[in-house]
Amino acid sequence: MVNQSNLDKFNYIYDKTYQDIFKYVLIKCHDINNVNDIIQDTYLELWRILNKKNLIDINIKSYLIGIAINKIKKHYTLIQKVSTISLLKKDLNDIELINTIDDKICIEDLVVKNDEWDTIWNYIKNKKNKDIAKIFYLHYKLELSIKEISQELDVSESYVKNLIYRTLKELYSLFGEGV
């Protein structure tokens, strides 16, 4: 049975920390497709801990970042161990089979029709340079400035601008100016 005070505390912590933890995990992950799984595992671990002991709310964000770091390490260690699974092998078109599985990424706030966005987002996240998807998400979803993105990803501002403008030009040529 769920303890109501633990549920209330969890919801409070979740609401207070989600954006920061999401941003941290997004920046630290090698592949944007892993972010939601790691976030889910991080908050599931928090839930388990809340049911075992009483946490002090003073440094909860730092505590969650610590959990997220461990989940990221665990996730990528596991990925390395199972890299021989057939889903990670490439098909005849040199595309990893795992990338052909449809996944749901919720980005509703962008001013693009949903059907157009799905096509555009799949195109962006399957680019060889994984920084492109991170930068687009940080800039257009989380509304970080180019300077903030360059600091978070530890890259130059010109690199961030270059990826944004080059990709936008590519998107315009593929999907039209109305994108």
KOLLUM-691329 format. One record per atom (N, C-alpha, C): x, y, z. Coordinates in pm, whole numbers, plus 32768, in hexadecimal, padded with zeros to 4 digits. Atoms other than C-alpha are relative to their C-alpha. Example, Ala and Ser with C-alpha at 12.3 -4.5 7.8 and 13.67 -1.06 7.14 Angstrom:
<rs>
80597F898000
84CE7E3E830C
805A80788000
7FAE7F897FFA
85577F9682CA
7FB3806D8049
</rs>
This chain:
<rs>
80547F8A8000
800080008000
8059807D8000
7FB37F878010
807E81597FA2
7FE8805E8076
80067FA07F94
80CB824580C1
7FE7808A7FC2
80277F80803D
801F8391806C
806A806C8016
7F9B7F987FE8
812D8467810E
807A7FEA7FA5
7F92801C805D
823A83B5803E
7FDA80277F71
802F7FDC8086
816983E77F04
800180987FEE
80007F6D8005
813C85597F52
808F80367FF7
7F757FD58002
82AF85817F97
80407FE27F78
7FCB80258084
830984C77E55
7FCF80627F97
80387FA38064
821D85A17D86
803D808B800D
7FC27F7D7FE9
82AD86DB7E25
808E80037FC8
7F758007802F
841486707DE0
80037FF57F68
800580138091
83BC86007C7F
7FE380867FBA
80257F80803E
8313874B7C29
80708067800E
7F987F9E7FE3
843088127CC4
80817FE67FB3
7F7C80228036
855187577C21
7FFE7FCB7F71
800580488080
84D886B97ADB
804C80487F90
7FC07FB8806E
854B87C979E9
80997FFD800B
7F6F7FFE7FEC
86A987DD7A80
803D7F757FED
7FCC8089800E
86D786637A93
7FF87FD67F6E
800F8023808E
865386397931
806F80417FAF
7F977FB88049
8743874178B0
80887FC08019
7F80803F7FDF
8868869F7966
80117F7B7FB6
7FF980838041
8819854378DF
800C80117F69
7FF97FE78090
87E185C97780
808D80257FD5
7F797FD38020
8935866F7782
80667F8F800F
7F9D80687FE4
89ED85437811
7FEE7F817FAD
8018807A804E
894E84347738
804180097F76
7FC680068086
89F983C675F9
7F957FFC7F96
806C80128060
88AF83787551
7F7F8035803D
807B7FC17FCD
87728447757D
7F8F7F9A8016
806680667FF1
86A2830B755D
80037FBC8089
7FF2803E7F7C
871F829976B5
7FD180598072
801D7F9E7F97
86BB83D17775
7F847FDB8051
807C801E7FB7
8555836F77CE
800F7F86805B
7FEB80777FAE
85C08218784D
80518021807D
7FAA7FDF7F8F
86CD82AA792A
7FB6805A8063
80517FAA7FA7
85E483B879B4
7F9D7FA9804F
806180587FBE
84DF82AE7A00
80457FAC806C
7FB680507F9D
85E181D27AB0
802B80558077
7FD47FA77F95
865F82FC7B78
7F8F801C8062
80707FE07FA7
850A835B7BFF
7FC37F82803F
802B807E7FC3
84AE81ED7C39
80597FE08078
7FA380157F91
85E581CF7D11
7FE080608073
80287FA07F98
857D830B7DCC
7F857FCD804A
807A80357FC3
8427826F7E0B
80227F8E8060
7FD980717FAA
84C881347E97
80448033807F
7FB87FC97F8E
85AA82017F79
7FA080468060
80627FBB7FAB
848882D67FF7
7FAF7F9E8054
804D80637FB7
83D2819B805F
80547FB68068
7FA880427F9F
8504811E8121
802F805D806E
7FCB7FA47F9C
8583825581D1
7FCD808D7FE7
802C7F768008
853583C08213
807280547FC9
7F9B7FAB803E
85F484AC812F
7FED8090802B
80047F707FE3
864A86118189
800180487F7A
80187FBB8080
85DD87018077
806B80677FDE
7FA07F928013
870D87E78094
804D7FF27F7D
7FAF80138079
87E987567F7D
7FC47F957FA7
8042806D8049
86EA867D7ECD
80277FFF7F6D
7FD87FFD808D
874F86F67D71
80897FC07FED
7F7B803D8007
88BB86967DB0
7FF67F698015
8016808E7FE4
884585497E3B
7FCB7FBA7F82
8039803A807B
877685087D00
80667FFE7F8F
7F9780008066
8899856A7C1F
805F7F8B8019
7FAD80737FDE
896984677CD9
7FBF7F7D7FD3
80498077802E
885D83607C95
80067FFA7F68
7FFF7FFD8093
884E83CE7B28
80897FD87FC9
7F788025802C
89C983B07B04
80117F688006
7FF580927FF3
89B9824C7B85
7FAB7FB87F98
8057803E8064
889781F97A9D
803C800B7F74
7FBF7FEE8082
895282897971
80737F9D7FF1
7F90805F8004
8A8A81BE79C6
7FCE7F727FEF
803780878007
89BC808579FC
7FC57FE47F75
803E80118083
88FC80BA78B8
80687FE97F94
7F9C800E8069
8A3080E677E0
805A7F868014
7FB9807D7FE7
8AE57FC57889
7FAE7F8B7FCB
805980698030
89B87EEA783E
7FFB7FFF7F67
80027FF78092
89AD7F6976D6
807E7FC07FC6
7F84803B8031
8B197F0776A9
7FFC7F68800C
800580917FEC
8AD47DAC7734
7FA47FBB7F9C
806080418059
89A97D697651
800B80307F70
7FF37FC98087
8A307E0D7518
80017F947F94
8002806C8063
8A357CB97471
7F717FD57FDE
808C8023801E
88B77CA07474
7FDF802F7F73
801A7FE7808E
882F7C997314
7FBD80877FE6
803F7F7F8016
87657DDA7344
8066806E7FEB
7F9A7F9A800E
88AB7E9B7351
80537FEE7F82
7FB88016807D
892C7E0A720C
7FBD80517F92
80327FAD806D
89007EC470C6
7FBD7FA97F96
80468048806B
88107E5E6FB2
8043801C7F7A
7FC67FEF8085
884C7E666E3B
801780927FDB
7FF27F70801D
88227FE26E31
80618045805F
7F9F7FCC7FA1
8930800D6F3D
7FBD8051806F
804A7FC07F93
8828807A703E
7FF67F998070
800E805B7F90
882E7FE47199
7F6D7FDC8010
808B802D7FF6
86F47F1471C7
7FB780408074
80407FC07F8E
86B37FB47319
7FC580887FDB
80317F7D802A
868381027266
7F837FF67FAB
807A8010804F
856780717199
7F867FE88058
806F80137FA3
8495803172D0
7FC780878023
80417F817FE5
839881467301
8000801B8096
80087FD97F75
83BF81FD744A
7FB58084800A
80517F877FEA
82EF831574DD
80508067804E
7FBF7F907FBD
839C845B7530
7F9B80717FFF
80697F9D7FF1
82B1856175B2
803A808D7FF6
7FD47F758013
830286B97524
7F8A804A7FC4
807B7FC38031
81B28767750F
800880977FF4
7FFE7F6E7FF8
821A88CC7550
803780457F85
7FCC7FC18079
82C489087405
7F8D80257FA5
806B7FD18055
81F489CA730E
800C7FBE7F77
7FFD804F807A
81E588BA7209
7F8F7F9B800D
806980647FFD
80C787D671AE
803C7F7A8028
7FCC807C7FCA
80EA86837256
80357FA27F94
7FD1805C8067
810885BA7116
808180317FC0
7F847FC88035
821286A6708F
80717FF18066
7F9A800A7F99
82C786A671DC
80387F728008
7FCF808A7FF8
82DA852871E7
80667FE57F93
7FA380148070
838085247093
8082804C8018
7F897FAD7FE9
846D864070EC
80527FCA8075
7FB880317F8A
84C585B87245
80487F7D7FE1
7FBD807E8026
850E845B71BA
8079801C7FAA
7F907FDB8056
85EC84FC70B6
807480368055
7F987FC17FAD
86A885CB71BC
80427F9A805C
7FC3805A7F9E
86D884BA72BE
804C7F8D7FC0
7FB5806A8045
875B83C571BA
807980367FB5
7F877FC8803C
886B84B37145
80797FBD8041
7F8780417FCD
89C68423716E
803A804C8076
7FCE7FAD7F92
8A328545724B
7F91800E8069
806780017F98
8969850E738C
7FF480878047
80097F7A7FC5
89B8867273FE
7F8E80507FC3
806A7FB58044
88BA86F17300
7F7C7FF1804A
807E80177FB8
8793865073B4
80048041808A
7FF47FC17F7C
881386C57507
7FEF80977FF5
80047F6E800F
88448828748D
7F75802F7FDB
80887FDA8026
86EF883973E5
7FA17FF58076
805980107F8D
864387B4751B
801B806C8067
7FDF7F997F9D
86FE889F7605
7FD6808B7FD2
801E7F7A8032
86C489CC7524
7F6980157FEB
808D7FEB8025
8560899974A9
7F9C7FCE8067
805C80327F9A
84C288D175C5
801B803F8088
7FDE7FC97F7D
857D894476FA
802280957FFA
7FEC7F728018
85B78A9F7662
80818037803C
7F7E7FCF7FD5
87258AB976C1
803D80537F90
7FBC7FAD8065
87F38BC07613
80777FB27FC6
7F8D8040803F
89108B64752D
807780008060
7F937FF67F9F
8A058BDB7636
7FEF7F98806E
801A80627F96
89618B027743
80197F717FCE
7FEC80868039
896389D2765E
80957FE47FF0
7F7080158013
8AD28A017609
80467FE78086
7FC580177F7C
8B278A16777C
7FD97F778036
802E80807FCC
8A5488E677D7
80427F897FB9
7FC5806D804E
8AE2880D76BF
8098800C7FF5
7F717FE78004
8C4088A076E4
803580007F70
7FD87FEC808B
8C5889017576
7FFB80967FE3
80007F718020
8C888A4E74C8
7F76802D7FD0
807E7FC7802F
8B668B35747A
7FF57FF47F69
800580098092
8BC48B2F730B
7FDB7F727FD3
8025808B801E
8BA489B2730C
7F687FEF800D
8090800A7FE9
8A4389CD739E
7FB480497F90
80417FB2806B
89DF8AE072A6
80097FB87F7B
7FE98045807E
8A748A1F7186
7FA07F887FF2
805A80738006
89AE88E471DD
7F6F802A7FF0
808A7FD0800A
886A89A5720B
7FE380327F73
801C7FC18081
88848A7270CC
80107F9E7F8C
7FED8062806A
890989586FF5
7F8A7F9D7FFB
806F805D7FFA
87F9886C706C
7F7E80437FD7
80787FB8802B
86EA89747042
7FFC80107F68
7FF97FF38091
875F89B26EDF
7FDF7F7B7FBD
801C80868033
8756883C6EA1
7F6C7FDE800E
808D801B7FE8
85F988226F3A
7FAA80517F9F
804A7FAE805E
857D89446E64
80037FC57F75
7FF680398087
85FE889F6D2A
7FB27F7C7FF4
804780808003
8562874E6D88
7F6980108013
808C7FF87FDA
841887BD6E21
7FBB80827FD9
803B7F83802C
83E1891A6D95
8012806F8066
7FEE7F887FAC
83F18A7A6E22
7F99800A806F
806B7FF67F9C
82AE8A4B6EE9
801B7FB5807F
7FE080507F89
835B89696FE6
801C805C8073
</rs>
